[in-house]
Amino acid sequence: MESRILRPTLAIYTAAFLLFLYGPMIVLAILSFQSSEGGPQFPIRDWSVYWYQHLLGLTETSRVSQLPVGDSLVRSIVLAFMTTVVSTILGVMSAEAFRTKFKGSGPAFYLIILGMMVPGVLVGLGMALLSNTLGIGRVWWGTSFVLHVVYTYPFAFLVMLAIFNRFDRSVEEASLSLGVSPAQTFRRVTFPIIFPGVLSAMLFSFTLSYDEFSRTLFTIGSQLTLPLAIYGTFSVEIYPNIFAFGVLTTLFSFTLLVIYGLLMKRFTAKASRFKGQEEN
């Protein structure tokens, strides 16, 4: 009797959760196919792919206001890429260091993860006040970049720490016993095995930096990133091309996830073959 009630209840809850999760994306996709005449309207009267053509530069500009996404999009991608590189390198190096017990490892660990625990508004406001005190200009490639690294670095560190905790040290010991230097052992043995974790750390860092709002708000200066540009203009007027841009961004995110999954599958299979050869 309980299972007869529980299963339908869980099914309804799951369906409602998925609808709540993906409902905004569905509405966004529908609104992206409206015509170039007039503002956003639902239900749509005239269906069109005009806003996709506009974003791709394949049509003339409409009289309807359009969100300027070009410069802010490039700025967000560049900032996210810079943050990804630095945070991933620091995360790998820090996790490698924590494989061996050292004096002060406890305080060092909590200092690292403090960046993800402190509210972004407080950190951003503190950086803004510090910049004003020291006379440092607030720019996206300077003050914002520092805070993005402080925020994403702990995530990359925790991911790599989990990977190294499951790492078989005997593989490295075998390489070192054959006279291979520690640097070459890391490059040829350790890194290929931990590469799926490095990909995960990169994905975390890029996503968190690309979407970051509160830490960027106080430290960006006059050149806005995409989330701030959308917020600053969307609160005044709804720009129709934002719907098409949202759909393309979602497709880009899914593409990154597919590439990530394929790379994970490839390197996991390679690591399994390597482990099988060792056992033989």
N, C-alpha and C positions, 0 to 999 in steps of 0.2 A: 504493500500500500504506500509506504513512504517513497519507494523508488518511482512509483507512478506519478507522484506529485513532484518529487524532487527533480526528475529529468526535464519535464516540461518547464518548470520554473527556471532551471539553469539555462535551458535553451532560449527562453524569452529574455532572460537577463543578458546572455551573450549577444543575442541579436540586437537588443537595445544598446548595449555597449558599443558594438561595431557601428551601429547607425550614428550614435553620438560621436564616435571617433572619426568616421569617414564622411558623415553628413555634410560638414562644411566644405570638404573637397568636392563633393558632388554638386553642391550649389554653386561653388566657384567655377566648376567646369561648365555648368549650364549658362551662367551669366557671361562667360567668356565668348559665347557665340551670338551675342546681340549685335545689332547693326550699328553703324557709325553715327546714326542720327539720334540725338537725344541722350539723356543720361541713363544710368542703370535702371532697368525696369524688370519686374517679374510679376506674372509670366511674360516671356519674351514674345513680342509681336512679329518681328522680322529677324530671321536667323541669318547669321553671316559669319565669315571667318576674317572679317576686316581687321580686328585687333591683333590677330596673329600675323597677318600680312604687315600691319603697321610696325609691330615689334621687330620683324625681320627686314624692315626697310623695303617692302615690296609694293607699297601703295603710298598715295599722297596723304598728307596730314589732314585730319578732320578738324572741323571747327569746334568739336567737343574737346574740352580740356584733357590733357594726357599727362600721366605721371612721368617725370623725367628719370628713367631708371639707368641710363647708360653709365654715367660717371660713378654714381653711387654703387652700382653693381660691380664694376671693375674694382673699385676701392675695397669693397667687402671681400671679394675673392682674393685679391692680393694680400689683404690683412690676414685673412683666414689661412692662406698658404704660408705666409711668414710665421704665423703662430704655430701652425702644424709642424713645421720643420724644427723650430726651436724647442717646442714642448716635447716632441717625440724624442729628440736627441737627449734632452735633459732627463726625460722619463726613463729611457734605456740606461743611461749612465748611472742614475740614482738607484734604480732597481738592481743593477749589477753590483753597486757598492754595498747594498743592503744584503747581499747574499752571504756576506761575512760579518759576524758580530764585531762592532767597534764601539769605542767609548763615546757616549752621547748619542747613540743610534735612536733611543727613545725620543728625546727632545727633537732631534732632527726630523724624525718621522712626522711628528705632530706639527712642526713648523711647515713642512711641505704641504700637508693636507689642509693647513689653515686657510690657504688661498681659496679653497672650494667651500669653506664653511662660513666665512664672513660674508654678510649680505653685500650684494653688488653695489647698492646705493651708497652704503657707508664707505666702501673702498673707493668708489668713483669720486665721491665728495672729498675724501681725504686726499686723493691724488690731485684733484683740482686745487685744493687749498695749498698743498705743498708746492705745486707748480707756480701758483701766484706768489707765494712767499719767496721762492728761489728765482723768480723771474724767468721761468721756463715756459716757452710757448706750448700750448696744447694742440697737438696735431695727431692725426690718425696713425701715422707711422712711428710715433714717438710714445707719448703718454698712453694712448689707447692700446698700442701694441704691447707695452709693458704689462698693463693690467690683464690683457687677454692671455698672455703667457702665464701670469700668476694664477689665473683662473683655470686654464686648461692643463697646465703642467701636472697638478695633483691627479687628475683623471688618467693621464698617460702613465704616470708613475704607478698608480694602483693596478692598472691593467698589466704592466710589465712585471710588477711584483708578483702578481698571481701566476704569470707565465713562468717566472724563474723559480717559484716555489714548487712547481711540478716538473722542473727540469732535472734530467738525469746527469749528474756530475761525472759519471763514469765515462761518458762520451768525451768530455774535455780531458779527463785524466788520461785516457788512452792516447789522445792526440799529443798531449804534453810529454808522455812517456816515450813517444817516438821522436822527440827532439824538435817538435814544431813550436815555434815561439808563441807566447800568449796572444800577441796581436793577430798572427795568422790563424791561430786556433779560434779566436772569436770571429774572424772574418769568414773562415771556410767551414767551421763546424757549428759554432754557437748561433751565429746570426741566421743561417738558413733554417734552423730549427725554430727559433723564436720569431721568425718573420711574420707568421699569422698574428701573433700578439702585437707586433709593430704596426701591422695594418689596422688592427682594432684601435690602437692608441692614436693613429693618424686620423681615423674616421671620427673618433670622439673629439679630438682637438679641432678638426676642421668644422664639424657641425656646431660645436659650442661657440666657436669664435664667429662663425658666419651669422648666427642668430643672436649674438649677444647685444643687449640693449642697455641695461642699467649702468654697467661699468663704462660703456662707451659714451653715454649721454653727457657726462660731466667732463670728459677728457678729449673729445673729438675735435673741438675747435669749429671752424666754419665749413670744412669739407666733410660732409655727412656720409655715413655708410648707408647701405640700403634699408635696414630696419628703421633708422632714424629719419631717412628721407620719406619713407612710407608713412611713418607716424606724423611727421610734421605737416604733410600735405593732406593726408587722408582724414585728419581731424577737422579740416576745413571743407574739403570737397572730395567726393568719391570719383576717382578717375577710372573710367571703364577699362583702360588697357591693363590695369593691375590684375584683373581677373585672368586674362590670357597669360600674363606674366607669371601668375601663381601656378597655373596649370603647367607651363613649361618648366618652372622651377621644381615642381613635384616630379615631373618626368625625369628631370636631371638627377634628382635625389634617388629615384628608383634605379636609374642607370648606374649610379655610383654603388648602390647596394648590390646590384647584379655583378658588377665588376669585382667588388669586394668578395662576394660569395665564390666566384670562379677562381680568384686568386687563392682564397682560403682552401678551396677544394684541391687545387693543384699542389700547393705547398704541404698540405696535410698528407696527401698521397705520397709525395716525395719523402717526407719525414718517416712515414710508415715503411716505405721500401728500405730506407736507410737503416731503420731499426731492425727490420727483418734480416738484412744482410749481416748486421752485427751479431744477432743471435745465432745465425748459422756459422 
